[in-house]
Amino acid sequence: MVIEKPLNKLIIFLATGFYAGYIPIAPGTAGSLVGIGLYLLLNGLSIAYYLLIISFLFIFGVYISNEAEALLKKKDPSHVVFDEIIGMLVTMILIPAGIGWIVAGFFLFRFFDILKPYPIRDIEKRMNGGLGIMLDDVAAGIYANVLLQGVRLYVG
């Protein structure tokens, strides 16, 4: 099988969020938890570096998600959770690192990722390959972030 090649193994390892996507129940939730871990590693960075890293990871995610989709021979395979990792990072842009904010961000992101309100469902249906895999979760992260920013402004 072609997955046995070292580069392909690395692609699957990364695309599945260090194999978190192979958790049998709610792999997207597991990927989101990996995203929180990465957020905790990055939250001390300036906003410029944080956004630069997210941008790089998004582009990288498009590539590895596209490759993983081809290797696994399935459109938007549930094992591929790199998109959830990036979605969580987008959710937490300019959000304080407190546990309450992180938990709220997690639940809001999962809510929007699962519900897929307009135009997220359209993005998922119309876009193919790695770009489609990544964009719907970025959109869910944007929805969650906007809501969190509103709450943040309201509570001060």
Backbone bond lengths (Angstrom), bond angles and torsions (degrees), N, CA, C in turn:
res aa  C-N    CA-C-N  psi(-1)  N-CA   C-N-CA  omega(-1)  CA-C   N-CA-C  phi
1 M - - - 1.461 - - 1.529 108.54 -
2 V 1.319 117.43 145.58 1.461 121.86 -175.33 1.522 113.11 -68.98
3 I 1.327 118.61 -19.51 1.469 120.75 179.75 1.529 110.41 -66.54
4 E 1.322 117.62 -20.68 1.466 121.25 -177.65 1.524 113.20 -68.41
5 K 1.320 119.41 -16.69 1.454 121.42 177.02 1.527 109.07 -65.78
6 P 1.344 117.93 141.25 1.475 120.37 -176.25 1.534 114.29 -55.23
7 L 1.332 118.58 -42.93 1.464 119.82 179.96 1.526 110.59 -65.37
8 N 1.318 116.99 -39.65 1.466 120.49 178.48 1.524 111.55 -65.49
9 K 1.336 116.21 -38.18 1.465 119.97 176.21 1.524 110.60 -62.38
10 L 1.330 116.71 -41.13 1.456 121.43 178.66 1.530 110.49 -64.53
11 I 1.317 117.16 -42.57 1.468 121.20 178.11 1.522 110.42 -59.67
12 I 1.319 117.39 -46.73 1.464 121.10 179.65 1.528 110.33 -64.68
13 F 1.322 117.61 -42.35 1.461 122.25 178.71 1.534 110.63 -57.22
14 L 1.319 116.87 -47.46 1.467 121.15 -178.46 1.524 111.84 -73.69
15 A 1.325 117.27 -45.40 1.468 121.02 -177.97 1.522 111.95 -62.25
16 T 1.318 116.58 -30.63 1.469 120.52 179.97 1.524 111.99 -91.61
17 G 1.322 116.92 14.54 1.463 120.00 177.29 1.508 112.21 62.56
18 F 1.349 115.51 50.40 1.470 122.09 -178.73 1.531 110.53 62.56
19 Y 1.323 115.00 37.41 1.464 125.98 -179.96 1.525 114.12 74.67
20 A 1.337 118.38 6.44 1.471 120.40 176.47 1.526 110.64 -60.99
21 G 1.316 117.38 -28.97 1.455 121.69 179.58 1.515 114.11 -67.74
22 Y 1.310 117.10 -9.55 1.468 120.62 177.77 1.521 112.02 -91.43
23 I 1.324 117.71 0.33 1.460 119.49 174.03 1.530 106.61 -62.90
24 P 1.337 118.25 128.36 1.468 119.91 -170.48 1.523 115.38 -66.79
25 I 1.309 118.32 -26.76 1.460 120.52 -179.54 1.524 108.41 -113.44
26 A 1.324 117.06 124.90 1.464 124.44 175.67 1.531 113.38 56.49
27 P 1.341 117.52 60.43 1.469 118.77 179.24 1.523 112.98 -62.11
28 G 1.341 118.04 -31.10 1.463 120.66 177.46 1.520 111.75 -64.76
29 T 1.308 116.04 -36.33 1.462 120.60 176.72 1.521 109.75 -66.49
30 A 1.320 116.93 -40.75 1.464 120.52 177.14 1.525 110.37 -62.44
31 G 1.321 116.97 -41.59 1.465 120.57 177.47 1.522 111.48 -63.65
32 S 1.323 116.81 -37.43 1.465 120.91 177.67 1.527 110.86 -64.26
33 L 1.324 116.54 -36.74 1.473 120.43 176.98 1.529 110.93 -66.02
34 V 1.324 116.75 -37.57 1.465 120.06 173.73 1.526 109.25 -61.92
35 G 1.329 116.06 -39.53 1.458 120.99 177.07 1.521 112.12 -59.97
36 I 1.330 117.13 -39.16 1.470 120.33 176.43 1.521 109.99 -63.69
37 G 1.321 117.14 -42.18 1.463 120.14 177.32 1.514 111.79 -58.83
38 L 1.323 116.50 -44.08 1.463 120.37 178.54 1.529 110.63 -66.51
39 Y 1.329 116.67 -39.44 1.465 120.34 176.38 1.535 110.54 -58.18
40 L 1.313 116.89 -43.98 1.469 120.12 -179.87 1.526 111.65 -62.64
41 L 1.323 116.68 -30.97 1.467 120.35 176.21 1.528 111.95 -73.61
42 L 1.327 117.10 -31.09 1.468 121.69 -173.47 1.522 114.71 -99.28
43 N 1.328 118.85 -12.40 1.465 120.20 -168.38 1.522 114.34 -65.90
44 G 1.307 119.43 -16.12 1.455 120.80 177.92 1.525 113.71 -84.19
45 L 1.309 116.32 -5.77 1.462 120.70 -179.35 1.524 111.03 -75.30
46 S 1.316 115.76 157.69 1.461 119.40 172.75 1.526 108.20 -65.04
47 I 1.330 115.81 158.50 1.464 119.90 -179.69 1.527 110.95 -60.21
48 A 1.327 117.49 -34.38 1.468 120.17 -179.88 1.525 110.62 -63.52
49 Y 1.327 117.37 -46.52 1.467 120.16 178.66 1.524 111.60 -67.24
50 Y 1.327 115.98 -39.58 1.459 120.49 178.98 1.531 110.56 -59.02
51 L 1.335 116.18 -47.75 1.470 120.77 179.67 1.525 111.65 -67.10
52 L 1.324 116.97 -36.11 1.458 120.79 177.22 1.530 110.58 -63.17
53 I 1.310 116.55 -44.09 1.469 120.54 178.98 1.519 110.52 -65.48
54 I 1.334 117.59 -43.57 1.468 119.74 177.65 1.527 110.42 -60.19
55 S 1.322 116.91 -42.60 1.470 120.54 179.64 1.522 111.10 -61.71
56 F 1.321 116.57 -45.87 1.458 120.40 177.97 1.530 110.33 -61.88
57 L 1.341 116.87 -46.56 1.464 120.22 -178.84 1.529 111.70 -64.95
58 F 1.329 117.31 -32.91 1.462 119.72 176.48 1.526 110.47 -63.53
59 I 1.319 116.36 -49.71 1.475 120.39 179.80 1.526 110.25 -61.55
60 F 1.321 116.40 -44.69 1.461 121.59 177.23 1.529 109.72 -61.88
61 G 1.332 116.52 -40.34 1.464 121.30 179.77 1.510 113.10 -64.17
62 V 1.333 116.82 -37.24 1.465 120.15 176.07 1.527 108.99 -59.82
63 Y 1.330 116.03 -45.47 1.467 120.59 -179.51 1.528 111.42 -63.34
64 I 1.350 116.96 -54.29 1.472 117.69 -174.35 1.521 111.99 -70.08
65 S 1.337 117.80 -30.56 1.466 119.59 176.88 1.520 110.63 -68.23
66 N 1.318 116.71 -39.51 1.453 121.50 176.88 1.529 110.51 -62.92
67 E 1.321 115.79 -46.35 1.470 120.69 179.69 1.526 110.70 -65.00
68 A 1.321 117.48 -42.86 1.469 120.84 -179.68 1.520 110.95 -64.57
69 E 1.317 116.62 -38.84 1.461 120.86 177.34 1.532 110.03 -59.48
70 A 1.322 116.30 -42.63 1.467 120.51 179.04 1.530 110.88 -68.76
71 L 1.317 117.10 -42.16 1.466 120.63 -179.34 1.529 111.85 -66.00
72 L 1.329 115.83 -39.68 1.466 119.98 -178.63 1.524 112.53 -85.17
73 K 1.346 115.66 -7.63 1.470 122.65 176.89 1.527 112.25 54.91
74 K 1.341 114.92 45.21 1.456 120.01 179.40 1.522 108.49 -150.68
75 K 1.343 116.58 138.70 1.462 121.04 178.18 1.529 108.96 -72.18
76 D 1.320 115.92 128.67 1.474 124.30 179.15 1.535 111.44 42.59
77 P 1.339 117.03 62.81 1.475 119.77 -177.64 1.528 111.47 -62.12
78 S 1.328 115.35 140.70 1.469 120.06 -177.97 1.525 112.06 -64.48
79 H 1.331 117.58 -22.87 1.468 120.70 178.82 1.529 111.74 -69.10
80 V 1.317 117.41 -25.16 1.467 121.08 -179.56 1.527 107.61 -79.27
81 V 1.335 116.05 111.66 1.465 121.50 -176.17 1.529 112.31 -122.51
82 F 1.323 117.55 9.88 1.464 119.59 177.46 1.526 109.90 -58.92
83 D 1.316 116.83 -31.99 1.462 121.52 178.16 1.529 111.82 -64.41
84 E 1.320 117.56 -37.59 1.464 120.73 176.74 1.532 110.77 -67.47
85 I 1.314 116.51 -36.10 1.465 120.43 177.86 1.523 109.49 -60.87
86 I 1.325 116.65 -48.16 1.466 120.94 -179.98 1.530 110.24 -68.08
87 G 1.315 117.22 -38.25 1.467 120.47 177.55 1.521 111.86 -58.48
88 M 1.332 117.02 -40.11 1.465 120.21 177.27 1.522 110.90 -67.04
89 L 1.325 117.10 -39.80 1.466 119.69 178.69 1.528 110.67 -63.66
90 V 1.326 117.31 -38.17 1.465 121.30 176.92 1.534 109.36 -66.85
91 T 1.306 116.75 -42.72 1.464 121.11 178.42 1.526 111.25 -53.58
92 M 1.322 117.11 -38.28 1.462 121.45 -171.07 1.533 114.20 -94.34
93 I 1.331 118.45 8.80 1.476 120.55 178.02 1.528 109.24 -60.28
94 L 1.325 115.91 123.59 1.474 124.44 178.54 1.531 113.53 59.12
95 I 1.319 116.92 26.61 1.467 122.02 175.95 1.532 106.88 -104.65
96 P 1.329 117.67 137.03 1.467 119.42 179.22 1.535 111.73 -58.91
97 A 1.322 115.48 154.34 1.467 120.61 -174.98 1.519 114.05 -85.60
98 G 1.316 119.31 10.49 1.461 121.11 179.54 1.513 112.41 -64.52
99 I 1.314 115.69 153.02 1.468 121.46 -176.42 1.529 111.53 -58.95
100 G 1.324 117.81 -39.08 1.468 120.50 179.14 1.517 112.18 -62.25
101 W 1.332 116.56 -41.15 1.467 120.99 179.05 1.521 110.55 -67.79
102 I 1.312 116.15 -39.79 1.471 119.88 -179.67 1.526 110.45 -65.73
103 V 1.329 116.59 -45.33 1.475 120.23 179.00 1.529 110.00 -62.94
104 A 1.331 116.73 -44.57 1.472 120.16 178.64 1.526 110.35 -61.70
105 G 1.325 116.56 -44.28 1.457 120.36 178.32 1.516 112.03 -60.34
106 F 1.319 115.89 -42.98 1.467 120.87 179.09 1.529 110.70 -59.50
107 F 1.330 116.77 -51.11 1.461 119.34 -177.17 1.526 112.62 -67.90
108 L 1.329 116.66 -38.08 1.462 118.75 177.56 1.530 111.56 -65.92
109 F 1.327 116.08 -43.54 1.464 118.36 178.25 1.525 110.57 -61.48
110 R 1.329 117.78 -46.40 1.468 120.19 -179.85 1.536 109.81 -61.48
111 F 1.329 116.93 -40.46 1.463 121.40 179.15 1.527 110.54 -58.05
112 F 1.335 116.54 -52.23 1.466 119.95 -177.84 1.525 111.81 -70.37
113 D 1.324 117.55 -32.19 1.464 120.51 179.01 1.528 110.96 -69.16
114 I 1.304 116.60 -36.18 1.472 120.56 -179.59 1.537 110.82 -81.16
115 L 1.338 116.93 -46.41 1.462 121.29 -177.74 1.527 112.31 -69.34
116 K 1.310 117.16 -37.60 1.461 124.19 179.83 1.526 113.09 53.32
117 P 1.353 116.85 61.82 1.468 118.85 177.10 1.530 110.63 -66.86
118 Y 1.331 114.85 164.49 1.462 120.56 -179.58 1.525 109.26 -56.64
119 P 1.306 118.52 136.64 1.473 131.97 0.82 1.529 113.66 -97.74
120 I 1.337 117.02 16.39 1.471 119.52 -174.77 1.522 111.26 -60.07
121 R 1.323 117.87 -45.46 1.474 120.34 -179.33 1.530 110.59 -62.40
122 D 1.330 117.15 -38.15 1.468 120.77 177.82 1.528 110.97 -64.47
123 I 1.318 116.43 -40.91 1.471 120.33 177.56 1.525 109.39 -59.50
124 E 1.317 115.43 -47.39 1.469 120.41 -178.94 1.528 111.59 -60.95
125 K 1.342 117.09 -39.86 1.462 121.04 -177.21 1.528 112.80 -76.60
126 R 1.333 117.23 -36.00 1.469 120.66 -172.28 1.515 114.53 -90.87
127 M 1.308 117.14 -25.94 1.469 120.50 -177.47 1.527 109.05 -95.04
128 N 1.305 115.65 139.79 1.455 120.51 179.92 1.518 110.76 -113.06
129 G 1.308 115.04 165.08 1.458 121.07 173.60 1.515 113.21 67.67
130 G 1.316 114.33 -159.10 1.450 121.31 -176.03 1.513 113.77 -60.33
131 L 1.336 117.57 -36.10 1.457 120.59 -179.91 1.525 110.65 -64.04
132 G 1.313 116.70 -44.07 1.466 120.49 177.88 1.517 112.05 -64.95
133 I 1.331 116.62 -39.61 1.463 120.95 178.45 1.524 109.70 -60.04
134 M 1.323 116.86 -44.31 1.458 121.35 -174.70 1.529 112.93 -77.99
135 L 1.329 117.78 -41.64 1.463 120.55 -170.23 1.520 114.41 -64.81
136 D 1.322 118.81 -38.37 1.458 118.29 -177.86 1.527 111.23 -66.04
137 D 1.328 117.52 -33.10 1.464 119.68 178.49 1.525 111.61 -76.55
138 V 1.317 116.81 -33.32 1.471 119.48 173.92 1.527 108.75 -63.29
139 A 1.337 117.20 -42.17 1.468 120.63 178.31 1.526 110.71 -62.51
140 A 1.331 117.61 -42.29 1.471 120.60 176.97 1.525 110.22 -62.48
141 G 1.333 116.90 -38.86 1.457 121.10 176.95 1.517 111.97 -64.41
142 I 1.317 117.00 -37.99 1.471 121.02 177.77 1.530 109.65 -65.22
143 Y 1.328 117.55 -45.23 1.467 120.51 177.57 1.527 110.20 -57.45
144 A 1.324 116.43 -48.46 1.467 120.66 -178.95 1.525 110.81 -62.70
145 N 1.328 116.72 -41.20 1.463 120.67 -179.37 1.525 111.23 -64.90
146 V 1.318 117.48 -43.68 1.462 120.85 -179.99 1.530 110.17 -60.56
147 L 1.313 116.32 -42.81 1.457 119.81 178.61 1.534 111.04 -65.09
148 L 1.324 116.61 -43.68 1.467 120.22 177.29 1.524 111.57 -62.79
149 Q 1.322 117.44 -39.15 1.470 120.52 178.40 1.530 110.14 -63.60
150 G 1.319 116.78 -39.01 1.462 120.49 177.13 1.515 111.00 -62.53
151 V 1.318 117.09 -45.41 1.465 121.12 177.68 1.522 110.13 -62.68
152 R 1.306 116.06 -42.53 1.470 121.23 179.54 1.520 111.13 -60.50
153 L 1.317 117.53 -43.02 1.460 121.01 177.56 1.534 111.70 -65.87
154 Y 1.312 114.92 -38.27 1.468 120.18 -178.01 1.532 111.35 -68.52
155 V 1.332 117.51 -44.01 1.471 120.41 -177.50 1.521 112.38 -85.27
156 G 1.338 116.91 -12.01 1.471 120.00 176.98 1.440 111.76 86.27
